[in-house]
Amino acid sequence: MILLKNKNFRILILVELLLLVVGTIYIFYFPDFDTDSYAHFCISRQIYSGTSNLNIHWVWLPLFHYFEVCTIALGLSFQVLRFINLFITAFIPIILFNFISQREDREQPYSEALIISIICALFPILMLMGTSAQPEPLFCIFTLLFTISFVKKKYFVASIYLTILVLLRYEAWVIPFVIIFIVIVKLFFKKFEVFKTDKSLWKPVFSIALPIIAMIIWVIARKESEGVWFGFIYGTKVFANDVLKSTSSFDSGILQFIYDVFYYPIIVPYFLAGPIVIIALFGIKRTIKKINPFFSLVYAAILLFLTITWINKSSLGLHRHFMVMVPFYSILLVNGIPYFSKIFLKLVSS
């Protein structure tokens, strides 16, 4: 109710309603553009029909398939799944607005929270994935909810979100190690206040207990099903290598390696949003300073995971993998405007 009294929030809601209308029209008139979404749905239908063999999940993690099984049991169609994702996507900028508005300077002549949330809402890959029946919208919103909960020291809630994440996409598997790294740093360097977590180190550690248990259970279950350890991970690399006809970036020389290093951090967002995304590079320092460093570290770790798997050709380098980074890049963009403006004015006036 408090947010509804906020003029900037009402503007965001109007933008979101317009995007919901556009997305609804798109879903009615166009099929899902991503063939993997149909593969997920087929797997889920087979599970609903009684298949218990875990190998049916192929190289994917299981949670999204079981989510779809629940929707199938309720009699919902593939098309309804696309509408569910459309509404999930609409809530991502709203959650981001609420988080940023609590931290912005009220004396500013403009609302950074509004600009950030609108950039997020209008990011092409966010709008496109909102019309698909893929797990990316769920992964994006739960990553945002997890980081916000952890920053607010709501560790039990954060552990629930992280458990969901590690069973949705492999990128989340790096997050428990990020938290372990932070705890180790604070354990040996007690005066190191960059990571503003709880004074009790056991509470942050507690938040990774449930996710790690979930990861271990899944690994053991797949081993029993396939007969080999981490067969589903190796299978991902074999499949990607076969499609890409390459085993690593180095197969094509040092220039290809350099290109692949910048592929997810710069090239993909540039392709999706144009040259304006370059401003994000100028917002790194201000983002770390204004937002809890843990927030930036989580997204940086996910981006590093995407980059390493692409260099290693363990993924297909799909643009939709960048969707999880959209809230963070929206923040970087707005935080980069002051620094970029100063540099631009100096260049113009010189």
Number of C-alpha atoms within 10 A of each C-alpha: 5 6 13 11 9 10 11 18 20 14 14 20 18 11 15 21 13 12 18 20 10 13 19 16 12 14 18 11 8 9 13 20 13 14 12 13 17 16 13 19 21 15 19 24 18 14 19 17 10 8 13 11 11 16 16 15 18 14 15 19 16 19 17 22 23 15 12 24 21 14 16 17 11 9 10 13 13 18 15 14 19 23 20 17 21 25 16 16 26 24 17 23 27 21 16 24 25 15 16 18 18 10 12 14 11 11 7 8 7 11 16 21 26 23 18 24 24 21 20 27 25 17 19 16 20 25 21 18 22 27 31 27 27 24 18 23 28 21 24 22 23 22 25 22 20 24 22 19 17 23 20 14 17 17 20 17 14 25 24 16 23 29 23 22 25 24 20 22 19 15 20 23 21 15 21 21 14 15 19 15 12 20 19 13 16 19 12 9 10 10 9 11 10 14 16 15 21 15 10 9 15 10 15 24 16 14 24 23 14 16 24 18 12 16 15 12 12 18 18 15 15 20 17 12 16 15 11 12 15 14 17 20 15 13 15 18 19 17 16 20 18 12 12 15 11 16 17 20 20 15 11 11 10 11 11 14 18 13 14 23 19 12 20 23 20 17 17 19 25 15 12 14 15 11 12 10 21 18 20 23 18 21 23 17 13 16 21 17 12 12 16 19 16 21 19 17 18 22 23 15 18 21 18 17 17 23 20 18 16 22 22 19 25 23 21 16 20 10 14 16 20 21 22 24 21 22 26 20 25 26 25 25 24 20 24 22 16 15 15 18 13 11 12 11 10 10 9 8 6 5
